[in-house]
Amino acid sequence: MPLTLRGAAALVRFDGNPYERDEGLLAYQRDLLAPYGIEVDEDLMKQSRNIGFRELAEELIGRCPSPVGVPDLLLLAYGLPDRYPLKTVTTRLNALMGGDSRSFAVSEQGLRAPFTALRIADAHHRSRPAASVALFVCEQTTLPYRDPLVHDTPLVDSAALLYFGTDTGTGFRFAGTRVAGEGVPLGELLASQRPALPPGPALLVAGPWPAADQLDGVELPVHRCEPGSYCTSVWLDLARHHEQWARHYTSLVLCDTDPRTGRSQLAVLVNTGAPDPREARS
């Protein structure tokens, strides 16, 4: 049975927590940043929201509207570092979700991390066809230094939870992901993917980073995500709208372009009532 989206939750936090001085954390950050000539800016941290991945993810578990079981695989994907980089958030989430999951994080890939996490989930599912997967995509904005991406955009603290199961029912299943080669524009990547989509209406879900002209010429209706997030954007809107979209679209194409590298990525989700893209081409 296909790995199908069974439940989801989205979270955006505009409030914050009071800053609490942590000498151990400050010492770690000074040692980490000193070789790059960067000084820890404690005043910036005091002005920030001080919400970490653990707090975001724990709130997501309580917000998930559909009952979820114990996932076989639990993944945390993020593009920006956590407020407490030495804490193992997946271990805590594993305990809260039954304590019987294989769990780890996917990072150091920027905006691509959630796309990579889905590929990992798909490979795991192929080896264990009855497996379920919980994917957390988290983004926090409290950093000990000024980052133009975070502070000039500006970004908000946000997170999404996507729970994939293998029980029967309608919904979107993961059908694949592609990354553009070096210097390949998003428009070219989308154009190459368009013929591979199954018959029926499709929706292009685009993050806030691609230039508008890169979305032209694909001949698909476009849902454009609001600005304010780096790697959570398309996943937030998938969590918010997947049930509505399942009533209207055969497939979804989620795409975004990393503003730091210029490289684009897309993922395809196909309604479980639609034919497999490979079958449609045969």
N, C-alpha and C positions, 0 to 999 in steps of 0.2 A: 504494500500500500504506500502511496506517496506521502512524503513528509509535508503535512498541511498545516497552515496557520489556524490554530484553534482558539486562541485567546490573546489579547494584547492590551496594553495600557500605556498611556502617555503622561508625562509629567513635565511641567515648566514651573520653576520656582522664581518668583520675583522678590520674595522676602529674603531674610538672611538670619544668621546667628551672630551673637556677639563674638568678637575676637578673643581668643584665649591663648595667652602666650605659652609656648611649648619650647623650652630651652633645647631639648633633644632634637626636635624637628628643625629649629633654627640652625643648630650646629651642623646637622646633616645638609641643609640647603646651602649654607655658606661653603662647606667643603665641596659640594657638587658644583657650585657656580664659580668659585674662585678661579679655576684654571681657564675659564672663558672671560675673565675680567669683569664679571657681573657681580654686583653687590646685592645682598638681600635687602629688599625695601619693605620694612615692617609696617610703615605707614600705609603702603598700598594694601597690605593684607588686612589692616584694621578697617579700611574702607570697603573691603570686598564682602561677599555674602557668606563666606566660610561654611559652605555646604559641600560635603564630600560624597564620594561614590556610594559609600555604605548607606548614608542617609537617603540618597535618591533611590537606590535600588530597593531598600526596605519599604519605602513608601509605595513603590510600584507594585510590590507583591500584594499589598492590601488593596490596591486599586484595580487589579485585574478582574474584569467583570465575569469572566467565565471560570468555572472551577478547573484547577489544573492539578495534575498528579505529580508524583515525584519524577523529575526529568532524569533520563539516562545520562544526558550531557547538559552541563550548565556552562555557558560562555559569557564572559564580560568583554565587550569591545569598546575601546575608547581611543580618541585621537589626541587628547590633551592629558597631561599627567593628573593624578589624583592629588587632593590637598594633603593627604597622608600617603606618600608614595611607597612606604614600607609595609603598609597593612595589606593583608591578603583578603580582599573583599569577597572573592568567590568562595572561600572557605566558610565565611559567615552566611552567605546566601545558601550554600549547600545545606548547612545545618537548619536554616529556616524552612527549606523546601523538602525536608525529609532525611537529609544526611546520607543519601545513597547514590549520589551523582558523581560522574567524572567531571571535574571542574577546573577551569583555568581561564586566563585572560588573553586577549589578542590585542597587541598594542604596537607602537613604533612603526605604524603604517599610515598615520594621519587619517584622512577621511576614508581610506580604503579598509580600515580595520573591520567594520561591520560586514562588508562584502566578503572579506576573507573568512570571517567567522561563519558566514552562511555556507561557504564552500567546505569548510571543515565539518559543519553539521551534516551536509549532504554526503560527504565521504563516510562519516560515521554511520549514517543511516543505511548506506549501501552495504556496510559490513554487518549491521544489526537492523534488519528491516522493520522490526517492531519498536525501534527506539523513539523516544521523545526528546525534545530539545527546548531548553529555555535560554533565550538570547537577551541579555541586558546590554543596551547601548547607553553609555553615560558620558556626560560632559559637565565639568565644573569649571568655575572661572576664578578661583582664588589661587593666585600665583605669587611667589615671592619676588617677582621682577615684572617689569612692564613688557607686555607682548602686544604688538599692534593688532594682531588678529583678534585677540581677546578683548582688548580695551578700546580699540578704535572702531570696531565693527558696530556696536559692542555686542558681545555674546551674552546669553542668559544661561543659567543653570538648568539643564534639561536631561531627560532620560526616557527611554522607551523599553518596554518588555514585550518580546514576541515569543509566544509559546507554540511550538510545533508538535503535533501529535500524528498518529497514524490511524486513528479510528475513522470510520466512514462518515460521510457528511459533506456538505458543500463548503467551499472556502478556497483560498489560494495556496497552491503548492509551489515550492521553489523549483524553478526549471533551469537555472544556470546563471552565471555571471561572466562578464567580460571586462577586461581593462584595456584602455587605449595604449598603444605603443608610444614611445617617446616622440613628442611633437605631433601626434595624431589628434586633430580636434574632435570634440564630442560629436559634432554634426556628422562627421564621417563614420564614427563608431555606431551611432544610431542608424544611419542609412544602411550600414552593412547588416545590422540586426533585424531591420524591418521585414525582409522577406522570410525570415525564420519564424516569425510569430504565427501562432495557429489562426485559423479562420475565425472571424468574429471581431467585435469591437474591442479595441485596446486603448489604454490610457497611458500617457507619458507623465510620470510623476518626477518633476525636476526640482532639485535643490536650489538654493538661492544663489549659488556661485557661478553657474554657466552664463556666458553672454547670451542675450536674447537671440542673436542671429544663429547660434548653434542649435537652437530648437526649431528653426524654420525648415521647411522642406521635408519633414519626416512624415507628414500627412497623418498625424495623430492628434487628438485633443490633448491639451497640456494642462496639468494641475501644477501650479508653481508654488513651492513652499515659501512661507514667510521668512525674511531674513532674521538673524539672531542666533543661529546655531552653526556649528562647524560640521561635525560628523553625525549629528542626530536628526537632521532635518527631514529627510525622506522617511526615516523610520518612525518619527513622531507622527507624520501624517498617515502612514500606513496603519499605525496602531489606532489612530482616531477614526479612519474612514474605511477600513477594509471590509466591514460588513456591508456598508452602503455600496461600495465599489463592486462587491461580489454579485450584486443584483443587476448590475449594468454592463460589466466588462468581462470579456473572455480572458484577457491578460493585462498585466501591468508591467510597464518598463520603468524601473526606478533608476535615476541617473543623477550624477553630480560631478563637479570638477573641483579638484583640490586647489584652493587659491595659493597654496605654498609651492606646489610642484607643477601645476598646470595639467596634470594627468587626470583623465576622466575614467569613470567606472560606471557600469550598469549592471542591474540584476533584473531577471525576468521571473515573474510569478504568474502562474496559469491557473485559472479556475478549475476546480476538480471535475466539473462537468464538461470541460473542453477537452479535445483530443490532445495527446502529447505532441509537442512541436516536431519531434523526429518522425512520428507517425504521419503527421500532416505533410511532410516533405516526401514521403515514400510513395 
